[in-house]
């Protein structure tokens, strides 16, 4: 009998202890512990959140590109607006701020970051001009010196912003060689080493920027001038180089993995490829009868083959879409200057505008029509607010009773929308009377 009592007391005690522990964890307020006064122990494996975001060494450096243990390189956070670079947000991406979610996310290297142009003139920003009737929230998650491997890594982060569509822009100028070097230099990406016989030491030695002796200045008939660097670009496009072949194979595998993640997360993906300016101007050089130096035609031939092969592969990925930029850029280059007069390989605003104009129609399909009139805004956690939406404004009602005077018997008769459906519209004010 005594033993049974001891077992009963012990069982009750253990049950009470478990209950108290659960209450302390799930509902600390019931035990007199305010939730906002609870302390979370900092572990070595989990860095302090704010200390990791606001790192003095990041903001104290004069370097624009800083090191990262995963992406190898990333842009400096909160970099100021200096015309052709910046402003960067707290994550180091070129935006005025980080949205809670985005309609369109763009991923790429410096060609997508937008070197040579202001923030308003890079192609992600120009998308908003060509899609202004949709008022999309566009978030650019690109960084100079990145390649396909970093695109894959950052895509896995981009989906947290619940985008309606993600655009991944490869670049034939150096993505293949950059991907090879990254994969064969880091154990993190060992699974992407498609050719086990190669090592990073097999990569060609490339001088960047190209020395003046490897530059080819060209003046077109209309007086437009620019400088090409065919030897530099050929290093990432040699048909007979197993390193380059493997690099393009890595880009295809990156595309496949991005497509697989996108399908799993039900996130539409649009792929595109930005060509080198050497390839963009190939038609104009031929039409004007300009004699190119040795190596230029080899670059044009090999880059077109690699670009076509990669484009065909990306086009056939499930639930993915491909948009060609080469044709529109080549056509536009016949009549206007799309690049700087020096050896810089990044477009000027006119070139970025062609990219945005070409991509916009494909992206439009993923953007739903804006709601208009009286709707119920679902703010989450059971909060629903009546609002009046026009094509360029959002108005809030002073009370729920006010909109019932409009002829509806219940708020349930109005369409319910999510906040993201009107995120691109400014709030005008409050409707306080009829």
C-alpha positions in Angstrom: 0.0 0.0 0.0 2.8 2.3 1.0 4.5 1.6 -2.3 1.4 2.4 -4.3 1.2 5.8 -2.5 4.8 6.6 -3.3 4.2 5.7 -7.0 1.1 7.9 -7.1 2.9 10.9 -5.5 5.9 10.5 -7.7 3.7 10.3 -10.8 1.7 13.4 -9.8 5.0 15.3 -9.1 6.5 14.4 -12.4 3.3 15.4 -14.2 3.2 18.8 -12.4 6.9 19.5 -13.3 6.3 18.7 -17.0 3.2 20.9 -17.0 5.1 23.8 -15.4 7.9 23.4 -17.9 5.5 23.5 -20.8 3.7 26.6 -19.3 7.0 28.3 -18.9 7.9 27.6 -22.5 4.5 28.1 -24.2 2.8 30.6 -21.9 5.4 32.3 -19.6 2.9 35.1 -18.8 0.9 32.7 -16.8 3.8 32.3 -14.5 4.5 36.0 -14.1 7.3 36.1 -16.7 6.6 38.7 -19.3 7.4 37.3 -22.8 9.4 40.4 -23.8 11.7 40.0 -20.8 12.6 36.4 -21.5 16.3 35.9 -22.3 17.4 33.4 -25.0 20.8 31.9 -24.4 23.3 32.7 -27.2 25.0 29.6 -28.4 28.2 29.5 -30.4 26.3 27.7 -33.3 23.7 30.5 -33.4 25.1 34.0 -33.9 23.3 36.9 -32.2 20.8 38.2 -34.8 21.4 41.9 -34.5 25.1 41.6 -34.1 25.2 39.6 -37.3 23.1 42.1 -39.3 24.7 45.3 -37.9 28.4 44.3 -38.1 30.7 47.3 -37.7 33.4 45.7 -39.9 31.0 45.6 -42.8 30.2 49.3 -42.5 33.6 50.5 -41.7 35.3 49.0 -44.8 35.9 51.0 -47.9 35.6 47.9 -50.0 32.4 47.5 -52.1 32.7 43.7 -52.4 33.3 41.9 -49.1 34.0 38.3 -48.2 31.3 35.7 -47.3 31.8 32.1 -46.1 29.0 30.8 -48.3 28.6 33.1 -51.3 32.3 33.9 -51.3 31.5 37.5 -52.2 28.7 39.9 -51.3 28.1 43.6 -51.6 28.6 45.9 -48.7 25.3 46.6 -46.9 24.0 50.2 -46.7 26.4 51.4 -49.4 25.4 54.9 -50.5 24.1 56.0 -53.8 27.1 57.0 -55.9 25.3 57.1 -59.3 26.6 53.9 -61.0 26.7 51.9 -57.7 24.3 51.7 -54.8 22.3 52.4 -52.9 22.4 49.0 -51.2 19.9 47.8 -48.6 20.7 46.2 -45.2 21.3 42.9 -47.0 23.7 44.4 -49.5 21.3 44.3 -52.5 20.7 47.3 -54.7 17.3 48.4 -53.4 15.9 51.3 -51.3 14.8 48.7 -48.7 13.9 45.1 -48.1 10.2 44.3 -48.6 8.2 41.8 -46.6 7.5 40.1 -49.9 8.0 40.8 -53.6 6.1 40.3 -56.8 9.2 40.0 -58.9 12.7 39.0 -57.7 15.7 39.3 -60.0 18.9 37.3 -59.5 22.1 37.8 -61.3 25.6 39.4 -61.3 26.8 42.9 -62.0 24.8 42.9 -65.3 21.6 42.6 -63.2 22.9 44.7 -60.3 23.2 47.5 -62.9 26.8 48.8 -63.1 27.0 52.0 -65.2 23.5 53.1 -64.4 21.6 54.7 -61.5 19.3 52.5 -59.5 16.3 53.9 -61.5 18.0 52.9 -64.8 19.1 49.3 -64.1 16.9 46.7 -65.8 15.1 45.4 -62.6 14.0 49.0 -61.9 13.0 49.6 -65.5 10.6 46.5 -65.2 8.4 48.7 -63.0 8.1 51.2 -65.8 6.9 48.6 -68.3 4.6 47.0 -65.7 3.4 50.2 -64.1 -0.2 49.3 -64.4 0.5 46.3 -62.2 2.5 48.4 -59.7 4.7 45.4 -58.9 7.1 45.2 -56.0 10.5 44.4 -57.6 13.4 43.2 -55.4 16.8 42.8 -57.0 19.0 40.2 -55.3 22.1 40.5 -57.4 25.8 41.1 -56.8 28.8 41.7 -58.9 31.3 38.8 -59.2 28.5 36.3 -58.7 27.9 33.3 -61.0 25.4 30.5 -61.4 26.3 28.8 -58.1 25.5 31.9 -56.1 22.3 32.3 -58.0 21.3 28.9 -56.7 22.3 29.7 -53.2 20.4 33.0 -53.1 17.4 31.6 -54.9 16.8 29.4 -51.8 16.7 32.6 -49.7 14.6 34.5 -52.2 11.6 32.2 -51.9 11.1 33.4 -48.3 9.8 36.7 -49.8 7.0 34.6 -51.5 7.6 36.1 -55.0 5.0 35.7 -57.7 7.9 35.1 -60.1 11.7 35.0 -60.0 14.0 36.0 -62.9 17.5 34.4 -63.0 19.8 36.0 -65.5 23.0 34.2 -66.5 25.8 36.0 -68.2 28.0 34.4 -70.9 30.9 36.8 -70.2 32.2 34.9 -67.2 29.5 32.8 -65.5 30.9 29.5 -66.8 34.5 30.1 -65.7 33.4 31.7 -62.4 31.1 28.7 -61.6 34.0 26.3 -62.3 36.4 28.1 -60.0 33.8 28.3 -57.2 32.8 24.6 -57.4 36.4 23.3 -57.6 37.6 25.6 -54.8 35.0 24.9 -52.2 33.9 21.6 -50.6 30.5 23.0 -50.1 29.8 22.6 -53.9 31.7 19.4 -54.4 28.5 17.7 -55.7 28.7 20.0 -58.7 32.1 18.8 -59.8 30.9 17.2 -63.0 34.3 16.2 -64.2 36.3 14.5 -61.4 39.5 14.6 -63.5 39.7 18.4 -63.4 41.0 20.6 -60.6 40.9 24.4 -60.1 44.5 24.5 -61.4 43.2 23.5 -64.8 41.4 26.8 -65.2 42.9 29.3 -67.7 44.8 32.2 -66.3 42.8 35.3 -67.2 44.0 38.9 -66.9 41.2 41.1 -65.6 40.7 43.8 -66.5 42.1 43.1 -70.0 45.4 44.9 -70.7 45.4 47.5 -73.4 47.3 45.2 -75.7 44.2 42.9 -75.8 41.7 45.6 -76.4 40.1 46.3 -79.8 38.7 49.8 -80.2 35.9 50.2 -82.9 34.3 53.2 -84.4 31.0 52.6 -86.2 29.7 54.6 -89.2 27.5 56.9 -87.1 30.5 57.9 -84.9 29.6 55.5 -82.0 32.8 54.1 -80.4 33.4 51.3 -78.0 36.2 48.9 -77.0 36.0 45.1 -77.2 38.0 42.6 -75.2 37.6 39.3 -77.2 40.5 37.5 -75.6 39.1 38.0 -72.1 35.6 36.8 -73.1 36.9 33.9 -75.1 38.5 32.5 -71.9 34.9 31.7 -70.7 33.7 30.4 -74.1 36.4 28.2 -75.6 34.7 25.2 -77.3 37.8 23.0 -76.9 38.4 23.7 -73.2 37.1 21.0 -70.8 37.1 23.6 -68.0 34.6 25.9 -70.0 32.6 22.8 -71.0 32.3 21.8 -67.4 31.5 25.4 -66.4 28.5 25.5 -68.7 27.5 22.0 -67.5 27.5 23.4 -64.0 25.2 26.3 -65.1 22.8 23.8 -66.6 22.8 21.8 -63.4 22.3 25.0 -61.4 19.3 25.7 -63.6 17.9 22.2 -63.1 18.2 22.6 -59.3 16.6 26.0 -59.3 13.8 24.7 -61.3 13.3 21.7 -58.9 13.2 24.0 -55.9 10.8 26.4 -57.7 8.4 23.6 -58.6 8.5 22.3 -55.0 7.7 25.8 -53.6 5.2 26.5 -56.4 7.3 29.6 -57.5 7.3 30.4 -61.2 10.8 30.8 -62.6 11.9 32.7 -65.7 15.4 32.2 -67.0 17.3 34.5 -69.4 20.9 34.9 -70.6 22.7 38.2 -71.0 25.3 38.0 -73.8 28.6 39.8 -74.0 28.7 43.1 -75.8 31.1 41.5 -78.3 28.3 39.1 -79.3 25.6 41.9 -79.2 27.6 43.9 -81.7 28.6 41.0 -84.0 25.8 41.7 -86.5 26.6 45.4 -86.7 30.3 44.7 -87.2 29.5 42.3 -90.0 27.0 44.6 -91.7 29.4 47.5 -91.6 32.3 45.4 -93.0 34.6 46.0 -90.1 37.5 43.6 -90.1 37.9 42.0 -86.6 41.2 40.9 -85.1 42.1 37.2 -84.6 40.0 35.7 -81.9 36.9 37.8 -82.2 35.2 35.6 -84.7 36.2 32.5 -82.6 34.5 34.2 -79.6 31.3 35.0 -81.5 31.0 31.4 -82.9 31.7 29.7 -79.6 29.7 32.0 -77.4 26.6 31.6 -79.7 26.9 27.8 -79.4 27.2 27.8 -75.7 24.4 30.3 -75.3 22.1 28.4 -77.6 22.8 25.1 -75.8 22.2 26.6 -72.4 19.1 28.4 -73.6 17.7 25.2 -75.0 18.3 23.3 -71.8 16.7 26.0 -69.6 13.7 26.2 -72.0 13.0 22.5 -71.5 13.1 22.5 -67.7 9.7 21.7 -66.1 7.6 24.7 -65.1 10.3 27.1 -66.3 10.2 29.8 -68.9 13.1 31.2 -71.0 13.2 34.7 -72.6 15.8 35.4 -75.3 17.7 38.7 -75.0 20.3 38.2 -77.7 18.0 39.0 -80.6 16.4 42.2 -79.2 19.9 43.5 -78.0 21.5 42.8 -81.4 18.6 44.5 -83.2 18.8 47.6 -80.9 22.6 47.8 -81.3 22.1 48.5 -85.1 20.7 51.9 -84.4 21.8 53.0 -80.9 24.7 52.8 -78.5 24.0 50.3 -75.7 27.5 50.3 -74.0 30.1 52.7 -72.9 32.8 54.0 -75.2 35.5 52.2 -73.3 36.3 48.5 -72.5 33.6 48.2 -69.8 31.3 45.3 -70.6 28.2 46.5 -68.8 25.3 48.2 -70.7 24.4 51.9 -70.3 20.8 52.7 -69.4 19.7 52.3 -73.0 20.9 48.7 -73.0 19.3 47.9 -69.6 16.1 49.4 -71.0 16.0 46.9 -73.8 16.5 44.0 -71.3 13.6 45.2 -69.2 11.4 45.9 -72.2 12.0 42.3 -73.5 11.4 40.6 -70.2 8.3 42.6 -69.1 5.7 40.9 -71.3 6.7 37.4 -70.0 6.5 38.6 -66.4 3.1 40.3 -66.9 1.5 36.9 -67.1 2.4 36.2 -63.4 1.0 39.4 -62.0 -2.8 39.4 -61.2 -5.0 42.4 -62.0 -5.1 45.0 -59.2 -8.3 45.0 -57.2 -10.5 48.1 -57.5 -13.4 49.4 -55.4 -14.2 48.3 -51.8 -12.4 45.2 -50.7 -11.5 43.5 -47.4 -7.8 43.5 -46.7 -6.8 40.3 -44.9 -3.8 41.4 -42.7 -3.4 38.0 -41.2 -4.1 36.5 -37.7 -7.8 37.2 -38.1 -7.4 41.0 -38.8 -9.5 42.2 -41.7 -9.8 45.8 -42.7 -12.2 47.4 -45.3 -10.3 49.6 -47.8 -11.2 51.4 -51.0 -8.7 50.8 -53.8 -8.2 52.9 -57.0 -5.6 52.3 -59.7 -3.0 54.4 -57.8 -4.2 54.8 -54.2 -5.6 52.9 -51.2 -8.0 54.5 -48.8 -9.0 53.2 -45.3 -12.5 53.6 -43.9 -13.0 55.2 -40.5 -15.4 52.4 -39.5 -16.8 49.1 -40.7 -20.3 50.6 -40.3 -19.5 53.3 -42.9 -19.1 50.9 -45.8 -22.2 48.9 -44.9 -24.1 52.0 -45.9 -23.0 51.4 -49.4 -25.8 48.8 -49.9 -24.1 45.6 -48.7 -25.7 43.7 -45.7 -22.4 42.2 -44.5 -18.7 42.6 -44.9 -18.6 39.0 -46.1 -20.1 40.2 -49.4 -17.0 42.0 -50.3 -13.9 40.4 -52.0 -11.1 39.5 -49.6 -7.5 40.3 -50.8 -4.1 39.9 -49.3 -1.8 42.8 -48.3 0.6 41.9 -51.1 -2.1 42.5 -53.7 -1.9 46.2 -53.0 1.7 46.5 -51.6 2.8 48.6 -54.6 0.1 51.3 -53.9 0.5 54.3 -51.6 -2.0 54.9 -48.7 -3.8 58.1 -49.3 -5.8 58.6 -46.1 -9.1 57.8 -44.3 -12.6 58.0 -45.6 -14.5 59.3 -42.6 -17.8 60.1 -44.2 -19.9 59.4 -47.3 
